Amino acid sequence: MSVHHQPKGSMCMSCSNGSAACGQRDFGSMPVIQVYSDCVKAVKCSGHRASAPARRCISCDAAAPAQLEEGQGLPCGH
């Protein structure tokens, strides 16, 4: 039975590098996080770069722009 290594899926979903950056990575050399019943080993990707969290209004959780001008309020009115 062959062993297959792959990055933990939740890391891929939150990575700012995108999947194109993963093609040449040696997942077999990375630390194993979990082993599944089909012998697939989920690894902690050494190339993972977390995306910046989305900015949100703390009052209503509406999306907030990355930059606000001096004196400018949020689009939601808070």
Protein Blocks (a to p, Z undefined) as FASTA:
>chain_A
ZZdddddfklmmmpcnbjmlmmmpcfklpccfbdcfkopacdddfkbccdddddddfklo
pacdfbdcehiacfkoZZ
